[in-house]
Amino acid sequence: MTAVEIIEEIKRLPRDEQSRVIEFARLVGENRQLSPEELGRLAKQMVEAKEPVEADRLQEEIVRGFYGGKPHA
């Protein structure tokens, strides 16, 4: 089964089941380490950010993505 097929199946689920899938995906995403390419893209976005708040948010995402899970600082 491909990602596209899975997404189409999720779209057909009742709202409450979609919510469970979304929560699961969010939790999985929070706890995984990012690849070097993903970290590099985030670092580039952080350097180019115009707003300090956005740069701070990206920095937190980089730290989380490097270690996986919650920031360790």
All heavy atoms as TSV, in Angstrom:
chain	resi	resn	atom	element	x	y	z
A	1	MET	N	N	0.847	-1.176	0.000
A	1	MET	CA	C	0.000	0.000	0.000
A	1	MET	C	C	0.895	1.241	0.000
A	1	MET	O	O	1.849	1.322	0.763
A	1	MET	CB	C	-0.911	-0.033	1.235
A	1	MET	CG	C	-1.881	1.113	1.296
A	1	MET	SD	S	-3.059	0.973	2.645
A	1	MET	CE	C	-4.454	0.319	1.780
A	2	THR	N	N	0.575	2.207	-0.819
A	2	THR	CA	C	1.373	3.426	-0.915
A	2	THR	C	C	0.845	4.487	0.054
A	2	THR	O	O	-0.268	4.376	0.580
A	2	THR	CB	C	1.316	4.011	-2.339
A	2	THR	OG1	O	-0.020	4.475	-2.584
A	2	THR	CG2	C	1.731	2.996	-3.387
A	3	ALA	N	N	1.632	5.533	0.252
A	3	ALA	CA	C	1.207	6.639	1.106
A	3	ALA	C	C	-0.060	7.289	0.562
A	3	ALA	O	O	-0.965	7.644	1.325
A	3	ALA	CB	C	2.333	7.663	1.232
A	4	VAL	N	N	-0.140	7.427	-0.745
A	4	VAL	CA	C	-1.333	8.023	-1.360
A	4	VAL	C	C	-2.565	7.176	-1.055
A	4	VAL	O	O	-3.634	7.710	-0.716
A	4	VAL	CB	C	-1.136	8.197	-2.885
A	4	VAL	CG1	C	-2.429	8.610	-3.560
A	4	VAL	CG2	C	-0.028	9.193	-3.159
A	5	GLU	N	N	-2.431	5.869	-1.145
A	5	GLU	CA	C	-3.555	4.979	-0.844
A	5	GLU	C	C	-3.957	5.084	0.624
A	5	GLU	O	O	-5.152	5.104	0.950
A	5	GLU	CB	C	-3.205	3.535	-1.193
A	5	GLU	CG	C	-3.059	3.287	-2.681
A	5	GLU	CD	C	-2.473	1.921	-3.001
A	5	GLU	OE1	O	-1.622	1.425	-2.233
A	5	GLU	OE2	O	-2.878	1.351	-4.029
A	6	ILE	N	N	-2.981	5.169	1.497
A	6	ILE	CA	C	-3.266	5.314	2.933
A	6	ILE	C	C	-3.993	6.621	3.196
A	6	ILE	O	O	-4.988	6.662	3.932
A	6	ILE	CB	C	-1.968	5.223	3.758
A	6	ILE	CG1	C	-1.402	3.802	3.671
A	6	ILE	CG2	C	-2.209	5.630	5.211
A	6	ILE	CD1	C	-0.008	3.646	4.228
A	7	ILE	N	N	-3.519	7.695	2.579
A	7	ILE	CA	C	-4.166	9.002	2.757
A	7	ILE	C	C	-5.609	8.947	2.285
A	7	ILE	O	O	-6.513	9.477	2.948
A	7	ILE	CB	C	-3.357	10.093	2.034
A	7	ILE	CG1	C	-2.024	10.313	2.755
A	7	ILE	CG2	C	-4.157	11.394	1.937
A	7	ILE	CD1	C	-1.012	11.124	1.978
A	8	GLU	N	N	-5.849	8.309	1.153
A	8	GLU	CA	C	-7.221	8.194	0.643
A	8	GLU	C	C	-8.099	7.397	1.609
A	8	GLU	O	O	-9.271	7.726	1.810
A	8	GLU	CB	C	-7.235	7.572	-0.753
A	8	GLU	CG	C	-6.663	8.482	-1.826
A	8	GLU	CD	C	-7.350	9.834	-1.902
A	8	GLU	OE1	O	-8.598	9.897	-1.851
A	8	GLU	OE2	O	-6.632	10.849	-2.002
A	9	GLU	N	N	-7.534	6.355	2.200
A	9	GLU	CA	C	-8.280	5.578	3.197
A	9	GLU	C	C	-8.599	6.433	4.421
A	9	GLU	O	O	-9.709	6.376	4.955
A	9	GLU	CB	C	-7.496	4.330	3.623
A	9	GLU	CG	C	-7.455	3.240	2.587
A	9	GLU	CD	C	-8.834	2.650	2.318
A	9	GLU	OE1	O	-9.613	2.447	3.264
A	9	GLU	OE2	O	-9.126	2.395	1.138
A	10	ILE	N	N	-7.645	7.220	4.864
A	10	ILE	CA	C	-7.866	8.096	6.024
A	10	ILE	C	C	-8.984	9.089	5.725
A	10	ILE	O	O	-9.830	9.357	6.584
A	10	ILE	CB	C	-6.564	8.813	6.422
A	10	ILE	CG1	C	-5.557	7.797	6.974
A	10	ILE	CG2	C	-6.833	9.914	7.454
A	10	ILE	CD1	C	-4.153	8.338	7.152
A	11	LYS	N	N	-9.020	9.614	4.520
A	11	LYS	CA	C	-10.078	10.560	4.136
A	11	LYS	C	C	-11.463	9.932	4.239
A	11	LYS	O	O	-12.451	10.631	4.484
A	11	LYS	CB	C	-9.853	11.060	2.708
A	11	LYS	CG	C	-8.702	12.019	2.576
A	11	LYS	CD	C	-8.564	12.433	1.108
A	11	LYS	CE	C	-7.412	13.360	0.874
A	11	LYS	NZ	N	-7.277	13.717	-0.558
A	12	ARG	N	N	-11.552	8.621	4.050
A	12	ARG	CA	C	-12.853	7.934	4.093
A	12	ARG	C	C	-13.289	7.575	5.512
A	12	ARG	O	O	-14.423	7.154	5.720
A	12	ARG	CB	C	-12.802	6.679	3.231
A	12	ARG	CG	C	-12.791	6.978	1.735
A	12	ARG	CD	C	-13.007	5.732	0.908
A	12	ARG	NE	N	-11.805	4.948	0.699
A	12	ARG	CZ	C	-10.957	5.139	-0.317
A	12	ARG	NH1	N	-11.183	6.078	-1.202
A	12	ARG	NH2	N	-9.897	4.387	-0.450
A	13	LEU	N	N	-12.396	7.717	6.477
A	13	LEU	CA	C	-12.732	7.369	7.860
A	13	LEU	C	C	-13.699	8.380	8.462
A	13	LEU	O	O	-13.705	9.555	8.077
A	13	LEU	CB	C	-11.466	7.344	8.719
A	13	LEU	CG	C	-10.458	6.243	8.469
A	13	LEU	CD1	C	-9.195	6.492	9.272
A	13	LEU	CD2	C	-11.057	4.888	8.820
A	14	PRO	N	N	-14.479	7.947	9.463
A	14	PRO	CA	C	-15.299	8.901	10.210
A	14	PRO	C	C	-14.391	9.914	10.926
A	14	PRO	O	O	-13.220	9.628	11.198
A	14	PRO	CB	C	-16.037	8.034	11.236
A	14	PRO	CG	C	-15.891	6.632	10.768
A	14	PRO	CD	C	-14.658	6.579	9.919
A	15	ARG	N	N	-14.928	11.084	11.233
A	15	ARG	CA	C	-14.145	12.168	11.839
A	15	ARG	C	C	-13.376	11.732	13.079
A	15	ARG	O	O	-12.212	12.080	13.250
A	15	ARG	CB	C	-15.062	13.325	12.238
A	15	ARG	CG	C	-15.289	14.316	11.167
A	15	ARG	CD	C	-14.015	15.117	11.005
A	15	ARG	NE	N	-14.335	16.442	10.512
A	15	ARG	CZ	C	-13.689	17.000	9.527
A	15	ARG	NH1	N	-12.732	16.362	8.918
A	15	ARG	NH2	N	-13.993	18.205	9.145
A	16	ASP	N	N	-14.018	10.986	13.970
A	16	ASP	CA	C	-13.340	10.586	15.207
A	16	ASP	C	C	-12.154	9.668	14.923
A	16	ASP	O	O	-11.110	9.759	15.572
A	16	ASP	CB	C	-14.309	9.961	16.214
A	16	ASP	CG	C	-14.979	8.707	15.700
A	16	ASP	OD1	O	-15.296	8.641	14.499
A	16	ASP	OD2	O	-15.174	7.780	16.511
A	17	GLU	N	N	-12.289	8.803	13.934
A	17	GLU	CA	C	-11.172	7.931	13.553
A	17	GLU	C	C	-10.057	8.736	12.888
A	17	GLU	O	O	-8.873	8.477	13.117
A	17	GLU	CB	C	-11.652	6.819	12.623
A	17	GLU	CG	C	-12.561	5.820	13.299
A	17	GLU	CD	C	-11.836	4.996	14.350
A	17	GLU	OE1	O	-10.724	4.522	14.086
A	17	GLU	OE2	O	-12.395	4.853	15.449
A	18	GLN	N	N	-10.415	9.722	12.070
A	18	GLN	CA	C	-9.404	10.601	11.470
A	18	GLN	C	C	-8.620	11.315	12.564
A	18	GLN	O	O	-7.390	11.435	12.474
A	18	GLN	CB	C	-10.061	11.636	10.561
A	18	GLN	CG	C	-10.554	11.096	9.251
A	18	GLN	CD	C	-11.177	12.182	8.393
A	18	GLN	OE1	O	-11.140	13.360	8.706
A	18	GLN	NE2	N	-11.788	11.769	7.287
A	19	SER	N	N	-9.307	11.765	13.598
A	19	SER	CA	C	-8.644	12.458	14.707
A	19	SER	C	C	-7.627	11.549	15.387
A	19	SER	O	O	-6.539	11.994	15.749
A	19	SER	CB	C	-9.672	12.952	15.723
A	19	SER	OG	O	-10.500	13.913	15.143
A	20	ARG	N	N	-7.981	10.282	15.563
A	20	ARG	CA	C	-7.042	9.330	16.176
A	20	ARG	C	C	-5.804	9.133	15.305
A	20	ARG	O	O	-4.685	9.060	15.805
A	20	ARG	CB	C	-7.745	7.999	16.422
A	20	ARG	CG	C	-8.817	8.104	17.511
A	20	ARG	CD	C	-9.526	6.806	17.750
A	20	ARG	NE	N	-8.586	5.815	18.257
A	20	ARG	CZ	C	-8.836	4.519	18.294
A	20	ARG	NH1	N	-9.981	4.047	17.862
A	20	ARG	NH2	N	-7.940	3.676	18.763
A	21	VAL	N	N	-6.009	9.050	13.991
A	21	VAL	CA	C	-4.881	8.890	13.063
A	21	VAL	C	C	-3.990	10.132	13.102
A	21	VAL	O	O	-2.758	10.029	13.137
A	21	VAL	CB	C	-5.380	8.614	11.629
A	21	VAL	CG1	C	-4.234	8.654	10.625
A	21	VAL	CG2	C	-6.103	7.278	11.566
A	22	ILE	N	N	-4.605	11.303	13.107
A	22	ILE	CA	C	-3.845	12.557	13.141
A	22	ILE	C	C	-3.017	12.640	14.418
A	22	ILE	O	O	-1.834	12.997	14.382
A	22	ILE	CB	C	-4.795	13.764	12.994
A	22	ILE	CG1	C	-5.358	13.795	11.583
A	22	ILE	CG2	C	-4.080	15.063	13.344
A	22	ILE	CD1	C	-6.541	14.730	11.409
A	23	GLU	N	N	-3.611	12.304	15.543
A	23	GLU	CA	C	-2.883	12.337	16.818
A	23	GLU	C	C	-1.718	11.350	16.796
A	23	GLU	O	O	-0.612	11.658	17.241
A	23	GLU	CB	C	-3.831	12.028	17.982
A	23	GLU	CG	C	-3.177	12.021	19.328
A	23	GLU	CD	C	-2.606	13.363	19.753
A	23	GLU	OE1	O	-2.944	14.398	19.153
A	23	GLU	OE2	O	-1.799	13.381	20.697
A	24	PHE	N	N	-1.938	10.151	16.261
A	24	PHE	CA	C	-0.871	9.164	16.151
A	24	PHE	C	C	0.270	9.696	15.291
A	24	PHE	O	O	1.447	9.622	15.677
A	24	PHE	CB	C	-1.416	7.861	15.547
A	24	PHE	CG	C	-0.337	6.877	15.217
A	24	PHE	CD1	C	0.271	6.135	16.212
A	24	PHE	CD2	C	0.081	6.714	13.907
A	24	PHE	CE1	C	1.289	5.235	15.904
A	24	PHE	CE2	C	1.086	5.822	13.597
A	24	PHE	CZ	C	1.698	5.076	14.597
A	25	ALA	N	N	-0.057	10.269	14.142
A	25	ALA	CA	C	0.976	10.798	13.242
A	25	ALA	C	C	1.751	11.934	13.910
A	25	ALA	O	O	2.970	12.038	13.764
A	25	ALA	CB	C	0.345	11.276	11.945
A	26	ARG	N	N	1.045	12.786	14.653
A	26	ARG	CA	C	1.712	13.884	15.353
A	26	ARG	C	C	2.703	13.344	16.389
A	26	ARG	O	O	3.840	13.789	16.464
A	26	ARG	CB	C	0.675	14.787	16.027
A	26	ARG	CG	C	1.276	16.044	16.626
A	26	ARG	CD	C	0.243	16.840	17.390
A	26	ARG	NE	N	-0.290	16.136	18.538
A	26	ARG	CZ	C	0.371	15.961	19.691
A	26	ARG	NH1	N	1.585	16.417	19.836
A	26	ARG	NH2	N	-0.182	15.313	20.680
A	27	LEU	N	N	2.275	12.349	17.151
A	27	LEU	CA	C	3.159	11.775	18.178
A	27	LEU	C	C	4.370	11.089	17.557
A	27	LEU	O	O	5.485	11.221	18.062
A	27	LEU	CB	C	2.382	10.790	19.052
A	27	LEU	CG	C	1.365	11.415	19.987
A	27	LEU	CD1	C	0.530	10.330	20.660
A	27	LEU	CD2	C	2.044	12.296	21.019
A	28	VAL	N	N	4.152	10.361	16.487
A	28	VAL	CA	C	5.270	9.695	15.803
A	28	VAL	C	C	6.247	10.743	15.276
A	28	VAL	O	O	7.460	10.613	15.422
A	28	VAL	CB	C	4.758	8.789	14.663
A	28	VAL	CG1	C	5.903	8.316	13.776
A	28	VAL	CG2	C	4.015	7.603	15.240
A	29	GLY	N	N	5.713	11.796	14.674
A	29	GLY	CA	C	6.550	12.858	14.127
A	29	GLY	C	C	7.349	13.588	15.194
A	29	GLY	O	O	8.490	13.978	14.960
A	30	GLU	N	N	6.775	13.765	16.364
A	30	GLU	CA	C	7.467	14.449	17.453
A	30	GLU	C	C	8.667	13.662	17.953
A	30	GLU	O	O	9.628	14.241	18.439
A	30	GLU	CB	C	6.523	14.666	18.640
A	30	GLU	CG	C	5.620	15.837	18.514
A	30	GLU	CD	C	4.758	16.016	19.749
A	30	GLU	OE1	O	4.853	15.216	20.703
A	30	GLU	OE2	O	3.968	16.966	19.756
A	31	ASN	N	N	8.591	12.355	17.885
A	31	ASN	CA	C	9.604	11.513	18.517
A	31	ASN	C	C	10.675	10.988	17.579
A	31	ASN	O	O	11.590	10.317	18.019
A	31	ASN	CB	C	8.925	10.346	19.231
A	31	ASN	CG	C	8.103	10.824	20.400
A	31	ASN	OD1	O	8.519	11.699	21.147
A	31	ASN	ND2	N	6.922	10.284	20.544
A	32	ARG	N	N	10.593	11.287	16.297
A	32	ARG	CA	C	11.602	10.746	15.390
A	32	ARG	C	C	12.702	11.766	15.127
A	32	ARG	O	O	12.477	12.969	15.140
A	32	ARG	CB	C	10.977	10.292	14.072
A	32	ARG	CG	C	10.632	11.403	13.114
A	32	ARG	CD	C	10.221	10.809	11.764
A	32	ARG	NE	N	9.929	11.854	10.828
A	32	ARG	CZ	C	10.811	12.380	9.977
A	32	ARG	NH1	N	12.050	11.925	9.950
A	32	ARG	NH2	N	10.483	13.351	9.154
A	33	GLN	N	N	13.895	11.248	14.919
A	33	GLN	CA	C	15.006	12.111	14.541
A	33	GLN	C	C	14.873	12.468	13.070
A	33	GLN	O	O	14.411	11.666	12.268
A	33	GLN	CB	C	16.337	11.405	14.787
A	33	GLN	CG	C	16.677	11.285	16.260
A	33	GLN	CD	C	18.021	10.622	16.452
A	33	GLN	OE1	O	18.207	9.492	16.048
A	33	GLN	NE2	N	18.930	11.340	17.070
A	34	LEU	N	N	15.291	13.681	12.730
A	34	LEU	CA	C	15.250	14.126	11.342
A	34	LEU	C	C	16.527	13.723	10.621
A	34	LEU	O	O	17.588	13.581	11.238
A	34	LEU	CB	C	15.077	15.643	11.285
A	34	LEU	CG	C	13.784	16.185	11.902
A	34	LEU	CD1	C	13.779	17.708	11.831
A	34	LEU	CD2	C	12.559	15.610	11.230
A	35	SER	N	N	16.420	13.572	9.318
A	35	SER	CA	C	17.586	13.233	8.499
A	35	SER	C	C	18.487	14.465	8.379
A	35	SER	O	O	18.038	15.601	8.608
A	35	SER	CB	C	17.132	12.791	7.105
A	35	SER	OG	O	16.631	13.906	6.384
A	36	PRO	N	N	19.743	14.268	7.991
A	36	PRO	CA	C	20.624	15.423	7.773
A	36	PRO	C	C	20.042	16.418	6.763
A	36	PRO	O	O	20.180	17.630	6.943
A	36	PRO	CB	C	21.916	14.790	7.251
A	36	PRO	CG	C	21.921	13.416	7.835
A	36	PRO	CD	C	20.470	13.000	7.844
A	37	GLU	N	N	19.384	15.908	5.743
A	37	GLU	CA	C	18.782	16.796	4.737
A	37	GLU	C	C	17.660	17.633	5.343
A	37	GLU	O	O	17.558	18.833	5.088
A	37	GLU	CB	C	18.247	15.988	3.550
A	37	GLU	CG	C	19.315	15.297	2.729
A	37	GLU	CD	C	19.835	14.003	3.366
A	37	GLU	OE1	O	19.190	13.435	4.291
A	37	GLU	OE2	O	20.918	13.562	2.941
A	38	GLU	N	N	16.819	16.992	6.162
A	38	GLU	CA	C	15.718	17.719	6.810
A	38	GLU	C	C	16.265	18.771	7.774
A	38	GLU	O	O	15.777	19.909	7.817
A	38	GLU	CB	C	14.804	16.753	7.559
A	38	GLU	CG	C	13.998	15.841	6.653
A	38	GLU	CD	C	13.306	14.724	7.407
A	38	GLU	OE1	O	13.947	14.068	8.254
A	38	GLU	OE2	O	12.110	14.514	7.144
A	39	LEU	N	N	17.292	18.402	8.532
A	39	LEU	CA	C	17.906	19.356	9.460
A	39	LEU	C	C	18.531	20.523	8.703
A	39	LEU	O	O	18.423	21.678	9.126
A	39	LEU	CB	C	18.961	18.656	10.325
A	39	LEU	CG	C	18.408	17.682	11.362
A	39	LEU	CD1	C	19.544	16.848	11.948
A	39	LEU	CD2	C	17.650	18.411	12.450
A	40	GLY	N	N	19.150	20.237	7.573
A	40	GLY	CA	C	19.759	21.284	6.758
A	40	GLY	C	C	18.730	22.266	6.221
A	40	GLY	O	O	18.957	23.487	6.228
A	41	ARG	N	N	17.587	21.734	5.781
A	41	ARG	CA	C	16.520	22.620	5.289
A	41	ARG	C	C	16.004	23.524	6.404
A	41	ARG	O	O	15.786	24.722	6.200
A	41	ARG	CB	C	15.376	21.801	4.692
A	41	ARG	CG	C	15.668	21.294	3.288
A	41	ARG	CD	C	14.428	20.755	2.601
A	41	ARG	NE	N	13.842	19.595	3.265
A	41	ARG	CZ	C	14.213	18.333	3.055
A	41	ARG	NH1	N	15.174	18.059	2.188
A	41	ARG	NH2	N	13.630	17.342	3.683
A	42	LEU	N	N	15.827	22.949	7.591
A	42	LEU	CA	C	15.363	23.756	8.725
A	42	LEU	C	C	16.395	24.820	9.100
A	42	LEU	O	O	16.032	25.966	9.409
A	42	LEU	CB	C	15.065	22.867	9.935
A	42	LEU	CG	C	13.816	22.004	9.844
A	42	LEU	CD1	C	13.753	21.054	11.032
A	42	LEU	CD2	C	12.567	22.849	9.761
A	43	ALA	N	N	17.670	24.448	9.084
A	43	ALA	CA	C	18.732	25.414	9.415
A	43	ALA	C	C	18.733	26.566	8.410
A	43	ALA	O	O	18.873	27.734	8.797
A	43	ALA	CB	C	20.087	24.719	9.442
A	44	LYS	N	N	18.553	26.254	7.155
A	44	LYS	CA	C	18.500	27.301	6.122
A	44	LYS	C	C	17.317	28.226	6.364
A	44	LYS	O	O	17.444	29.457	6.298
A	44	LYS	CB	C	18.415	26.662	4.736
A	44	LYS	CG	C	18.468	27.637	3.577
A	44	LYS	CD	C	18.484	26.876	2.259
A	44	LYS	CE	C	18.739	27.748	1.072
A	44	LYS	NZ	N	17.760	28.733	0.774
A	45	GLN	N	N	16.160	27.645	6.672
A	45	GLN	CA	C	14.978	28.455	6.965
A	45	GLN	C	C	15.212	29.333	8.197
A	45	GLN	O	O	14.785	30.488	8.227
A	45	GLN	CB	C	13.756	27.566	7.209
A	45	GLN	CG	C	13.244	26.865	5.980
A	45	GLN	CD	C	12.114	25.893	6.310
A	45	GLN	OE1	O	11.539	25.930	7.386
A	45	GLN	NE2	N	11.821	25.008	5.372
A	46	MET	N	N	15.896	28.777	9.204
A	46	MET	CA	C	16.163	29.530	10.427
A	46	MET	C	C	17.045	30.740	10.125
A	46	MET	O	O	16.767	31.855	10.574
A	46	MET	CB	C	16.832	28.646	11.482
A	46	MET	CG	C	17.044	29.347	12.808
A	46	MET	SD	S	17.878	28.324	14.029
A	46	MET	CE	C	19.552	28.366	13.411
A	47	VAL	N	N	18.098	30.540	9.357
A	47	VAL	CA	C	19.016	31.628	9.014
A	47	VAL	C	C	18.297	32.705	8.200
A	47	VAL	O	O	18.566	33.899	8.373
A	47	VAL	CB	C	20.230	31.070	8.242
A	47	VAL	CG1	C	21.070	32.178	7.657
A	47	VAL	CG2	C	21.079	30.191	9.157
A	48	GLU	N	N	17.375	32.293	7.348
A	48	GLU	CA	C	16.668	33.234	6.474
A	48	GLU	C	C	15.424	33.845	7.115
A	48	GLU	O	O	14.808	34.731	6.526
A	48	GLU	CB	C	16.285	32.527	5.173
A	48	GLU	CG	C	17.479	32.117	4.344
A	48	GLU	CD	C	17.118	31.266	3.139
A	48	GLU	OE1	O	15.949	30.813	3.031
A	48	GLU	OE2	O	18.014	31.032	2.309
A	49	ALA	N	N	15.066	33.385	8.313
A	49	ALA	CA	C	13.850	33.882	8.964
A	49	ALA	C	C	13.967	35.375	9.249
A	49	ALA	O	O	14.997	35.858	9.718
A	49	ALA	CB	C	13.593	33.111	10.257
A	50	LYS	N	N	12.907	36.091	8.952
A	50	LYS	CA	C	12.871	37.539	9.172
A	50	LYS	C	C	12.480	37.882	10.614
A	50	LYS	O	O	12.908	38.886	11.157
A	50	LYS	CB	C	11.862	38.193	8.216
A	50	LYS	CG	C	12.151	37.929	6.757
A	50	LYS	CD	C	13.276	38.795	6.247
A	50	LYS	CE	C	13.390	38.682	4.741
A	50	LYS	NZ	N	14.580	38.004	4.301
A	51	GLU	N	N	11.655	37.035	11.209
A	51	GLU	CA	C	11.148	37.280	12.553
A	51	GLU	C	C	11.911	36.440	13.570
A	51	GLU	O	O	12.076	35.226	13.381
A	51	GLU	CB	C	9.658	36.920	12.629
A	51	GLU	CG	C	8.782	37.726	11.697
A	51	GLU	CD	C	8.710	39.186	12.091
A	51	GLU	OE1	O	8.739	39.492	13.298
A	51	GLU	OE2	O	8.633	40.029	11.177
A	52	PRO	N	N	12.368	37.048	14.668
A	52	PRO	CA	C	13.060	36.291	15.716
A	52	PRO	C	C	12.220	35.138	16.283
A	52	PRO	O	O	12.759	34.078	16.592
A	52	PRO	CB	C	13.349	37.334	16.797
A	52	PRO	CG	C	13.313	38.646	16.087
A	52	PRO	CD	C	12.329	38.475	14.970
A	53	VAL	N	N	10.921	35.342	16.378
A	53	VAL	CA	C	10.044	34.286	16.905
A	53	VAL	C	C	10.086	33.063	15.996
A	53	VAL	O	O	10.136	31.922	16.468
A	53	VAL	CB	C	8.598	34.823	17.062
A	53	VAL	CG1	C	7.633	33.710	17.407
A	53	VAL	CG2	C	8.545	35.927	18.097
A	54	GLU	N	N	10.074	33.285	14.694
A	54	GLU	CA	C	10.145	32.178	13.734
A	54	GLU	C	C	11.499	31.488	13.814
A	54	GLU	O	O	11.583	30.260	13.780
A	54	GLU	CB	C	9.873	32.688	12.311
A	54	GLU	CG	C	9.975	31.630	11.233
A	54	GLU	CD	C	8.901	30.551	11.309
A	54	GLU	OE1	O	8.003	30.628	12.167
A	54	GLU	OE2	O	8.974	29.605	10.509
A	55	ALA	N	N	12.579	32.258	13.941
A	55	ALA	CA	C	13.918	31.667	14.078
A	55	ALA	C	C	13.999	30.818	15.344
A	55	ALA	O	O	14.562	29.718	15.320
A	55	ALA	CB	C	14.979	32.764	14.093
A	56	ASP	N	N	13.417	31.302	16.432
A	56	ASP	CA	C	13.411	30.529	17.683
A	56	ASP	C	C	12.624	29.231	17.527
A	56	ASP	O	O	13.052	28.175	18.003
A	56	ASP	CB	C	12.811	31.358	18.817
A	56	ASP	CG	C	13.699	32.508	19.260
A	56	ASP	OD1	O	14.897	32.520	18.901
A	56	ASP	OD2	O	13.181	33.403	19.963
A	57	ARG	N	N	11.469	29.307	16.859
A	57	ARG	CA	C	10.654	28.115	16.648
A	57	ARG	C	C	11.414	27.079	15.817
A	57	ARG	O	O	11.430	25.885	16.138
A	57	ARG	CB	C	9.350	28.482	15.932
A	57	ARG	CG	C	8.387	27.291	15.770
A	57	ARG	CD	C	7.251	27.598	14.827
A	57	ARG	NE	N	7.677	27.786	13.448
A	57	ARG	CZ	C	8.023	26.794	12.617
A	57	ARG	NH1	N	8.018	25.542	13.030
A	57	ARG	NH2	N	8.375	27.054	11.380
A	58	LEU	N	N	12.088	27.550	14.777
A	58	LEU	CA	C	12.865	26.641	13.931
A	58	LEU	C	C	14.037	26.045	14.692
A	58	LEU	O	O	14.360	24.864	14.525
A	58	LEU	CB	C	13.343	27.380	12.677
A	58	LEU	CG	C	12.226	27.694	11.674
A	58	LEU	CD1	C	12.675	28.755	10.693
A	58	LEU	CD2	C	11.778	26.439	10.954
A	59	GLN	N	N	14.679	26.837	15.541
A	59	GLN	CA	C	15.782	26.312	16.341
A	59	GLN	C	C	15.290	25.192	17.260
A	59	GLN	O	O	15.953	24.155	17.387
A	59	GLN	CB	C	16.429	27.409	17.166
A	59	GLN	CG	C	17.620	26.912	17.964
A	59	GLN	CD	C	18.291	28.004	18.762
A	59	GLN	OE1	O	17.728	29.077	18.981
A	59	GLN	NE2	N	19.497	27.739	19.205
A	60	GLU	N	N	14.139	25.387	17.882
A	60	GLU	CA	C	13.566	24.335	18.730
A	60	GLU	C	C	13.273	23.080	17.922
A	60	GLU	O	O	13.507	21.964	18.380
A	60	GLU	CB	C	12.289	24.832	19.402
A	60	GLU	CG	C	12.534	25.845	20.490
A	60	GLU	CD	C	11.246	26.385	21.090
A	60	GLU	OE1	O	10.171	25.797	20.842
A	60	GLU	OE2	O	11.321	27.390	21.806
A	61	GLU	N	N	12.769	23.268	16.706
A	61	GLU	CA	C	12.471	22.132	15.845
A	61	GLU	C	C	13.755	21.401	15.439
A	61	GLU	O	O	13.774	20.172	15.356
A	61	GLU	CB	C	11.695	22.604	14.609
A	61	GLU	CG	C	11.075	21.473	13.840
A	61	GLU	CD	C	10.131	21.942	12.746
A	61	GLU	OE1	O	9.661	23.086	12.788
A	61	GLU	OE2	O	9.886	21.133	11.830
A	62	ILE	N	N	14.821	22.148	15.206
A	62	ILE	CA	C	16.106	21.533	14.864
A	62	ILE	C	C	16.624	20.696	16.030
A	62	ILE	O	O	17.061	19.554	15.851
A	62	ILE	CB	C	17.136	22.608	14.447
A	62	ILE	CG1	C	16.743	23.202	13.093
A	62	ILE	CG2	C	18.551	22.033	14.404
A	62	ILE	CD1	C	17.505	24.460	12.723
A	63	VAL	N	N	16.574	21.254	17.234
A	63	VAL	CA	C	17.049	20.519	18.415
A	63	VAL	C	C	16.222	19.256	18.615
A	63	VAL	O	O	16.766	18.169	18.818
A	63	VAL	CB	C	17.007	21.420	19.675
A	63	VAL	CG1	C	17.279	20.609	20.930
A	63	VAL	CG2	C	18.014	22.553	19.546
A	64	ARG	N	N	14.895	19.392	18.531
A	64	ARG	CA	C	14.027	18.224	18.676
A	64	ARG	C	C	14.322	17.199	17.594
A	64	ARG	O	O	14.411	16.004	17.857
A	64	ARG	CB	C	12.547	18.639	18.597
A	64	ARG	CG	C	11.610	17.451	18.821
A	64	ARG	CD	C	10.279	17.584	18.124
A	64	ARG	NE	N	10.290	18.035	16.748
A	64	ARG	CZ	C	10.533	17.260	15.693
A	64	ARG	NH1	N	10.851	16.001	15.828
A	64	ARG	NH2	N	10.502	17.762	14.464
A	65	GLY	N	N	14.506	17.667	16.364
A	65	GLY	CA	C	14.775	16.769	15.261
A	65	GLY	C	C	16.133	16.096	15.334
A	65	GLY	O	O	16.321	14.989	14.845
A	66	PHE	N	N	17.095	16.778	15.952
A	66	PHE	CA	C	18.425	16.180	16.093
A	66	PHE	C	C	18.405	15.058	17.116
A	66	PHE	O	O	18.933	13.973	16.877
A	66	PHE	CB	C	19.437	17.254	16.509
A	66	PHE	CG	C	20.839	16.738	16.614
A	66	PHE	CD1	C	21.637	16.616	15.478
A	66	PHE	CD2	C	21.373	16.364	17.828
A	66	PHE	CE1	C	22.918	16.121	15.573
A	66	PHE	CE2	C	22.663	15.875	17.928
A	66	PHE	CZ	C	23.439	15.760	16.803
A	67	TYR	N	N	17.794	15.343	18.279
A	67	TYR	CA	C	17.764	14.348	19.352
A	67	TYR	C	C	16.565	13.422	19.275
A	67	TYR	O	O	16.606	12.323	19.801
A	67	TYR	CB	C	17.738	15.060	20.716
A	67	TYR	CG	C	19.014	15.779	21.029
A	67	TYR	CD1	C	19.090	17.164	20.972
A	67	TYR	CD2	C	20.163	15.074	21.392
A	67	TYR	CE1	C	20.265	17.826	21.260
A	67	TYR	CE2	C	21.340	15.731	21.689
A	67	TYR	CZ	C	21.385	17.112	21.610
A	67	TYR	OH	O	22.544	17.753	21.898
A	68	GLY	N	N	15.478	13.870	18.671
A	68	GLY	CA	C	14.225	13.132	18.727
A	68	GLY	C	C	13.530	13.461	20.038
A	68	GLY	O	O	14.180	13.730	21.046
A	69	GLY	N	N	12.222	13.525	20.041
A	69	GLY	CA	C	11.482	13.801	21.265
A	69	GLY	C	C	11.603	15.251	21.688
A	69	GLY	O	O	11.828	16.135	20.896
A	70	LYS	N	N	11.480	15.476	22.976
A	70	LYS	CA	C	11.505	16.836	23.530
A	70	LYS	C	C	12.920	17.388	23.519
A	70	LYS	O	O	13.888	16.643	23.608
A	70	LYS	CB	C	10.995	16.808	24.980
A	70	LYS	CG	C	9.610	16.242	25.110
A	70	LYS	CD	C	8.583	17.308	24.908
A	70	LYS	CE	C	7.210	16.732	25.178
A	70	LYS	NZ	N	6.191	17.297	24.393
A	71	PRO	N	N	13.067	18.741	23.448
A	71	PRO	CA	C	14.411	19.357	23.496
A	71	PRO	C	C	15.145	18.985	24.776
A	71	PRO	O	O	14.526	18.851	25.835
A	71	PRO	CB	C	14.114	20.855	23.455
A	71	PRO	CG	C	12.766	20.973	22.871
A	71	PRO	CD	C	12.014	19.722	23.260
A	72	HIS	N	N	16.457	18.817	24.673
A	72	HIS	CA	C	17.281	18.406	25.814
A	72	HIS	C	C	18.041	19.569	26.409
A	72	HIS	O	O	19.038	19.376	27.072
A	72	HIS	CB	C	18.271	17.314	25.374
A	72	HIS	CG	C	17.603	16.051	24.990
A	72	HIS	ND1	N	17.329	15.048	25.875
A	72	HIS	CD2	C	17.099	15.634	23.798
A	72	HIS	CE1	C	16.717	14.053	25.264
A	72	HIS	NE2	N	16.570	14.387	23.992
A	73	ALA	N	N	17.611	20.782	26.170
A	73	ALA	CA	C	18.335	21.941	26.687
A	73	ALA	C	C	17.546	22.629	27.769
A	73	ALA	O	O	16.397	22.516	27.936
A	73	ALA	CB	C	18.608	22.926	25.557
